[in-house]
Amino acid sequence: MCLIVDNNVAAIVFVGSGNNYKNVLPNLLSGKAKLVYGGKLLDELEGNGKVAGILRMLDQAGRTEKIARNRIDSEILNVKKMKYESDDEHVLALARVSKARILCSEDKALREDFKNKIIIDNPRGVIYSSSRNDSLFVKYCKKS
């Protein structure tokens, strides 16, 4: 596991062109990265009309990993005991359960929470914000 794409950038990541996330989809398609999702994030992505078709294609190509809702929901209870700023405890719980450590998001509070050593550690979460971060795929993703 390695990559979580927040719903707030999913359309840009998967169907945008000439943007900061332009290298994410090619890395997923080539197997250099794997998308992790589940629980509330699964609902958000499947409900995003611009993203649902790409998500199905990535699923069929074996470039995703769905994490069971009950595992994420159970971990949300642990996250809620921590101090965090965002309203995305489901994303934080997903990272903790899946061990995915790269996040694509424009949510400032979530980005700070994701890098918080107390919430996500061993290794700590990192933010993919542009193609200059492509080396994160090599560091945090096992070839799939």
Steps between C-alpha positions, in 0.01 A plus 500: 500500500622848453264771376178661622321753279261726688169561326572875487769440235385171347356656183820700449721197565310257278358711216682833517785580268791739531463515878716436805376140520557409135747220585282318752279312254795385283672368814184311594455358152864390478482321834749733671224604740184348639189693602350416838141581591204372696228599742378858473769583241366217282154655522636843411704378203225277360256790535729732309372474141828622353697231682283185519591367154875544552469335840331194344773484235774516765319228699481275194869560427594396854635846586287551812457347839162524673518495877199355681266760647492328840881524532491872423201566726674320785815709452295823488421438867875509575555810288218682679699466824782708345534872445445580133375803308327363188156347464649203315559244771394237245804586283733492800357165610537365145869597500557337837328174401641472148849638572458734200728795562451730199203737489369714214277771646450874497343496848752693710383359834504142369848549357626616840329212680641251248855618575445492876735239649253425780226408252696335219846361558738223412540642244345843533245614241612720210317726258513468122433849367673507161718304260805611696381244758519203258787351701247425774364216285842335499546548873153406626353263240595142437480410133164329444 
